[in-house]
């Protein structure tokens, strides 16, 4: 994950970027609350394929969305530890 800056009409907008399936995606940094490695993700029965489950993030229960599944990409087989971005 990296941070990029783009100018729009004189205003600077910063982005947190991530590579997913070889494509670069960006989220406005103002919307990003956390960047972390998810630990214990609890599966949710009967949830859709892109819902990886839920986890406890500092006392809050949050939904974990698998962006690879959401984008219709196959599971990563590279052995890298997945990263998570908490957004508002």
DOLUM-652424 format. One line per 4 residues: their letters; for each residue x, y, z of N, C-alpha, C, O. Coordinates in nm, 2 decimals, decimal comma. Layout:
% DOLUM-652424
A	X:Y:Z:X:Y:Z:X:Y:Z:X:Y:Z  ...
END
This chain:
% DOLUM-652424
XXXX	0,08:-0,12:0,00:0,00:0,00:0,00:0,09:0,12:0,00:0,19:0,13:0,07  0,05:0,22:-0,08:0,12:0,34:-0,09:0,03:0,46:-0,09:-0,10:0,44:-0,10  0,08:0,58:-0,08:0,00:0,70:-0,08:0,04:0,78:-0,20:0,15:0,80:-0,23  -0,06:0,82:-0,28:-0,04:0,90:-0,40:-0,12:1,03:-0,39:-0,22:1,04:-0,31
XXXX	-0,07:1,13:-0,46:-0,14:1,26:-0,45:-0,18:1,30:-0,59:-0,11:1,28:-0,69  -0,30:1,36:-0,61:-0,35:1,41:-0,74:-0,41:1,54:-0,72:-0,48:1,57:-0,62  -0,39:1,63:-0,81:-0,45:1,77:-0,80:-0,58:1,77:-0,89:-0,58:1,73:-1,01  -0,68:1,82:-0,83:-0,81:1,84:-0,90:-0,86:1,98:-0,87:-0,89:2,02:-0,76
XXXX	-0,86:2,06:-0,98:-0,91:2,20:-0,97:-0,83:2,27:-0,86:-0,89:2,35:-0,78  -0,70:2,26:-0,85:-0,62:2,33:-0,75:-0,62:2,26:-0,61:-0,53:2,30:-0,54  -0,70:2,17:-0,58:-0,70:2,10:-0,45:-0,62:1,97:-0,46:-0,63:1,90:-0,56  -0,55:1,95:-0,36:-0,47:1,82:-0,36:-0,55:1,71:-0,29:-0,61:1,73:-0,18
XXXX	-0,56:1,60:-0,36:-0,63:1,48:-0,30:-0,53:1,37:-0,29:-0,46:1,33:-0,38  -0,52:1,31:-0,17:-0,43:1,20:-0,14:-0,51:1,07:-0,15:-0,62:1,06:-0,10  -0,44:0,97:-0,20:-0,50:0,84:-0,21:-0,41:0,73:-0,14:-0,29:0,74:-0,15  -0,48:0,63:-0,09:-0,41:0,51:-0,05:-0,43:0,41:-0,16:-0,54:0,39:-0,20
XXXX	-0,32:0,36:-0,21:-0,33:0,27:-0,33:-0,29:0,13:-0,29:-0,21:0,10:-0,20  -0,35:0,03:-0,36:-0,32:-0,11:-0,34:-0,33:-0,18:-0,48:-0,41:-0,14:-0,56  -0,25:-0,28:-0,49:-0,26:-0,37:-0,61:-0,35:-0,49:-0,58:-0,32:-0,56:-0,49  -0,45:-0,51:-0,67:-0,54:-0,62:-0,65:-0,54:-0,69:-0,79:-0,59:-0,63:-0,88
XXXX	-0,49:-0,81:-0,80:-0,50:-0,88:-0,93:-0,42:-0,81:-1,04:-0,46:-0,81:-1,15  -0,31:-0,74:-1,00:-0,23:-0,67:-1,10:-0,29:-0,54:-1,14:-0,23:-0,47:-1,23  -0,40:-0,49:-1,08:-0,45:-0,36:-1,11:-0,43:-0,27:-0,99:-0,44:-0,31:-0,88  -0,41:-0,14:-1,02:-0,39:-0,04:-0,91:-0,53:0,02:-0,88:-0,60:0,07:-0,97
XXXX	-0,56:0,02:-0,75:-0,68:0,08:-0,70:-0,65:0,19:-0,60:-0,55:0,17:-0,53  -0,73:0,29:-0,59:-0,70:0,40:-0,49:-0,83:0,43:-0,42:-0,94:0,43:-0,47  -0,81:0,46:-0,29:-0,91:0,51:-0,20:-0,87:0,65:-0,15:-0,76:0,67:-0,11  -0,96:0,75:-0,15:-0,93:0,88:-0,09:-0,88:0,86:0,06:-0,95:0,79:0,13
XXXX	-0,77:0,91:0,09:-0,71:0,89:0,22:-0,80:0,94:0,33:-0,79:0,90:0,45  -0,89:1,04:0,30:-0,98:1,09:0,40:-1,09:0,99:0,44:-1,15:1,00:0,55  -1,11:0,88:0,36:-1,20:0,78:0,39:-1,14:0,66:0,46:-1,21:0,57:0,52  -1,01:0,65:0,46:-0,94:0,53:0,52:-0,92:0,55:0,67:-0,86:0,65:0,72
XXXX	-0,96:0,46:0,75:-0,95:0,46:0,90:-0,83:0,38:0,94:-0,76:0,43:1,03  -0,81:0,27:0,88:-0,71:0,17:0,93:-0,65:0,10:0,81:-0,72:0,07:0,71  -0,52:0,06:0,82:-0,46:-0,04:0,73:-0,39:-0,14:0,82:-0,31:-0,10:0,91  -0,43:-0,27:0,81:-0,39:-0,37:0,90:-0,39:-0,51:0,84:-0,45:-0,53:0,73
XXXX	-0,33:-0,60:0,91:-0,33:-0,74:0,87:-0,44:-0,81:0,95:-0,43:-0,82:1,07  -0,55:-0,86:0,88:-0,66:-0,92:0,96:-0,61:-1,05:1,02:-0,54:-1,13:0,96  -0,66:-1,07:1,14:-0,62:-1,19:1,21:-0,73:-1,29:1,21:-0,76:-1,35:1,11  -0,81:-1,30:1,32:-0,91:-1,40:1,32:-1,04:-1,35:1,25:-1,12:-1,28:1,31
XXXX	-1,06:-1,40:1,13:-1,18:-1,36:1,06:-1,28:-1,48:1,08:-1,25:-1,59:1,05  -1,40:-1,44:1,13:-1,50:-1,54:1,15:-1,60:-1,55:1,03:-1,66:-1,45:0,99  -1,61:-1,67:0,97:-1,70:-1,69:0,86:-1,84:-1,66:0,90:-1,88:-1,69:1,01  -1,92:-1,61:0,80:-2,06:-1,59:0,83:-2,14:-1,69:0,74:-2,14:-1,68:0,62
XXXX	-2,22:-1,78:0,80:-2,29:-1,88:0,72:-2,39:-1,81:0,63:-2,45:-1,71:0,66  -2,41:-1,86:0,51:-2,50:-1,82:0,41:-2,47:-1,68:0,35:-2,56:-1,62:0,29  -2,35:-1,62:0,38:-2,32:-1,49:0,33:-2,27:-1,51:0,18:-2,24:-1,62:0,14  -2,27:-1,40:0,11:-2,23:-1,40:-0,03:-2,08:-1,43:-0,04:-2,01:-1,42:0,06
XXXX	-2,04:-1,47:-0,16:-1,90:-1,51:-0,18:-1,80:-1,41:-0,14:-1,69:-1,44:-0,09  -1,83:-1,28:-0,17:-1,73:-1,17:-0,14:-1,72:-1,13:0,00:-1,63:-1,06:0,04  -1,81:-1,18:0,09:-1,80:-1,15:0,23:-1,71:-1,26:0,29:-1,75:-1,38:0,31  -1,59:-1,22:0,33:-1,50:-1,32:0,39:-1,54:-1,35:0,53:-1,50:-1,46:0,58
XXXX	-1,61:-1,26:0,60:-1,65:-1,29:0,74:-1,66:-1,16:0,81:-1,68:-1,05:0,76  -1,65:-1,17:0,95:-1,64:-1,05:1,03:-1,52:-1,06:1,13:-1,47:-1,17:1,15  -1,48:-0,95:1,18:-1,37:-0,95:1,28:-1,39:-0,84:1,38:-1,47:-0,75:1,36  -1,32:-0,86:1,49:-1,33:-0,76:1,60:-1,21:-0,66:1,58:-1,09:-0,70:1,59
XXXX	-1,24:-0,54:1,55:-1,13:-0,44:1,53:-1,15:-0,34:1,64:-1,23:-0,25:1,64  -1,06:-0,36:1,74:-1,06:-0,27:1,86:-1,20:-0,25:1,92:-1,24:-0,14:1,95  -1,27:-0,36:1,94:-1,40:-0,36:2,01:-1,52:-0,34:1,92:-1,63:-0,34:1,96  -1,49:-0,32:1,79:-1,60:-0,30:1,69:-1,61:-0,43:1,60:-1,50:-0,47:1,56
XXXX	-1,72:-0,48:1,58:-1,74:-0,59:1,48:-1,76:-0,53:1,34:-1,85:-0,45:1,32  -1,67:-0,57:1,25:-1,67:-0,51:1,12:-1,68:-0,62:1,01:-1,63:-0,73:1,04  -1,74:-0,59:0,90:-1,75:-0,69:0,79:-1,62:-0,69:0,71:-1,57:-0,58:0,68  -1,58:-0,81:0,67:-1,46:-0,82:0,59:-1,50:-0,86:0,45:-1,56:-0,96:0,43
XXXX	-1,47:-0,77:0,35:-1,51:-0,79:0,21:-1,38:-0,84:0,14:-1,28:-0,77:0,14  -1,39:-0,95:0,07:-1,27:-1,00:-0,01:-1,28:-0,93:-0,14:-1,37:-0,97:-0,23  -1,20:-0,83:-0,17:-1,20:-0,75:-0,29:-1,17:-0,84:-0,41:-1,22:-0,81:-0,52  -1,09:-0,94:-0,40:-1,06:-1,03:-0,52:-1,19:-1,10:-0,56:-1,22:-1,10:-0,68
XXXX	-1,26:-1,15:-0,46:-1,39:-1,21:-0,49:-1,49:-1,11:-0,55:-1,57:-1,14:-0,64  -1,49:-0,99:-0,49:-1,59:-0,89:-0,53:-1,56:-0,85:-0,68:-1,66:-0,81:-0,75  -1,44:-0,85:-0,72:-1,40:-0,81:-0,85:-1,40:-0,93:-0,95:-1,37:-0,92:-1,07  -1,44:-1,05:-0,90:-1,45:-1,17:-0,98:-1,31:-1,23:-1,02:-1,30:-1,30:-1,12
XXXX	-1,21:-1,20:-0,93:-1,08:-1,26:-0,95:-1,06:-1,39:-0,88:-1,13:-1,41:-0,77  -0,97:-1,48:-0,92:-0,95:-1,60:-0,85:-0,87:-1,57:-0,72:-0,81:-1,46:-0,70  -0,88:-1,67:-0,62:-0,80:-1,65:-0,50:-0,65:-1,64:-0,53:-0,60:-1,69:-0,62  -0,59:-1,56:-0,44:-0,44:-1,54:-0,46:-0,37:-1,67:-0,42:-0,40:-1,73:-0,31
XXXX	-0,28:-1,71:-0,49:-0,20:-1,83:-0,46:-0,05:-1,80:-0,44:0,03:-1,89:-0,44  -0,02:-1,67:-0,41:0,12:-1,63:-0,40:0,17:-1,64:-0,26:0,29:-1,62:-0,24  0,09:-1,68:-0,16:0,14:-1,70:-0,03:0,16:-1,57:0,05:0,21:-1,58:0,17  0,13:-1,45:-0,01:0,15:-1,33:0,06:0,04:-1,31:0,17:-0,07:-1,36:0,15
XXXX	0,07:-1,25:0,28:-0,02:-1,22:0,39:-0,12:-1,11:0,34:-0,08:-1,01:0,29  -0,25:-1,14:0,35:-0,35:-1,04:0,30:-0,35:-0,91:0,39:-0,33:-0,92:0,51  -0,37:-0,80:0,33:-0,38:-0,67:0,40:-0,53:-0,63:0,40:-0,61:-0,67:0,31  -0,57:-0,55:0,50:-0,70:-0,50:0,50:-0,70:-0,35:0,52:-0,61:-0,29:0,58
XXXX	-0,80:-0,28:0,46:-0,81:-0,14:0,47:-0,95:-0,11:0,53:-1,05:-0,16:0,48  -0,95:-0,05:0,65:-1,08:-0,01:0,71:-1,12:0,13:0,66:-1,05:0,22:0,67  -1,24:0,13:0,60:-1,29:0,26:0,55:-1,41:0,30:0,62:-1,48:0,23:0,68  -1,44:0,43:0,61:-1,56:0,49:0,68:-1,67:0,49:0,58:-1,78:0,54:0,61
END
